[in-house]
Amino acid sequence: MRQDRLLTPDEVARYLRLGSRWSVYRLVAQGELPSIRIPRKLRIDIDDLEQFIQDRKTECRVPAQEPLRGPGLHVPAQGLRPFPRRGRQSAPSGDNAGDSGHTTRERE
């Protein structure tokens, strides 16, 4: 048996990096985190805490290679093109040296 098997709400809050022990009390009151009462003192078993963490881990359901897709969202196979710039350019370039610095929109 481990020596520090039972943790106080403060210890659990630090372990989970929660703001305060009141967040731990709330989890216990909602029945999400099992606890033990030892003469008016609340304690949480480290094994229950580890199970609580495991139960809340999310699984990645989308393969990393595929782009996210959803209703109304279409990602072309070649990927997304950058948005055309609008307004003034910071400095005229090459062929457009005689331009006033405004960009023109291309019509498709």
Buried (B, 14 or more C-beta within 10 A) or exposed (E): EEEEEBBBBEBBBEBBEBEEBEBBBEBBEEEEBBBEEEEEEBBBBBEBBEEBEEEEEEEEEEEEEEEEEEEEEEEEEEEEEEEEEEEEEEEBEEEEEEEEEEEEEEEE
